[in-house]
């Protein structure tokens, strides 16, 4: 469970911003959203392959710069 400690005199909105950044860095929200519905292994593989192709395309495009 992700938690932060409030610093003395720190506004709540600033502490909330720190919490959101920490959750984003840890990938907690991404994990929760991915568990909302079942994804078949073939769909998972297809999604990962698509992301790898996109990444490879970007690498190839900007390799000459």
C-alpha positions as semicolon CSV with decimal commas, in nm:
position;residue;x (nm);y (nm);z (nm)
1;X;0,000;0,000;0,000
2;X;0,135;0,338;-0,100
3;X;0,145;0,604;0,166
4;X;0,308;0,938;0,229
5;X;0,363;1,131;0,549
6;X;0,231;1,484;0,577
7;X;0,506;1,731;0,649
8;X;0,446;1,990;0,918
9;X;0,247;2,281;0,774
10;X;0,219;2,119;0,428
11;X;-0,104;2,190;0,237
12;X;-0,319;1,885;0,161
13;X;-0,325;1,953;-0,214
14;X;0,055;1,946;-0,228
15;X;0,064;1,618;-0,034
16;X;-0,200;1,476;-0,267
17;X;0,016;1,573;-0,565
18;X;0,312;1,390;-0,407
19;X;0,094;1,082;-0,353
20;X;-0,023;1,084;-0,714
21;X;0,335;1,109;-0,842
22;X;0,443;0,823;-0,617
23;X;0,155;0,603;-0,734
24;X;0,240;0,682;-1,096
25;X;0,610;0,597;-1,046
26;X;0,526;0,266;-0,880
27;X;0,277;0,171;-1,154
28;X;0,005;0,089;-0,901
29;X;-0,276;0,252;-1,096
30;X;-0,169;0,085;-1,421
31;X;-0,181;-0,255;-1,248
32;X;-0,524;-0,193;-1,100
33;X;-0,664;-0,085;-1,436
34;X;-0,519;-0,388;-1,611
35;X;-0,695;-0,618;-1,362
36;X;-1,038;-0,467;-1,427
37;X;-1,115;-0,728;-1,690
38;X;-0,965;-1,058;-1,798
39;X;-0,729;-1,044;-2,091
40;X;-0,667;-1,365;-2,280
41;X;-0,302;-1,467;-2,316
42;X;-0,325;-1,425;-2,693
43;X;-0,458;-1,069;-2,652
44;X;-0,180;-0,991;-2,406
45;X;0,082;-1,126;-2,649
46;X;-0,071;-0,930;-2,938
47;X;-0,073;-0,606;-2,732
48;X;0,291;-0,652;-2,631
49;X;0,395;-0,726;-2,992
50;X;0,215;-0,414;-3,112
51;X;0,394;-0,202;-2,850
52;X;0,728;-0,357;-2,950
53;X;0,666;-0,281;-3,321
54;X;0,579;0,080;-3,236
55;X;0,890;0,117;-3,023
56;X;1,107;-0,034;-3,296
57;X;0,954;0,201;-3,554
58;X;1,034;0,505;-3,335
59;X;1,389;0,381;-3,276
60;X;1,443;0,332;-3,649
61;X;1,291;0,669;-3,734
62;X;1,512;0,866;-3,495
63;X;1,829;0,656;-3,524
64;X;1,964;0,879;-3,804
65;X;1,939;1,201;-3,603
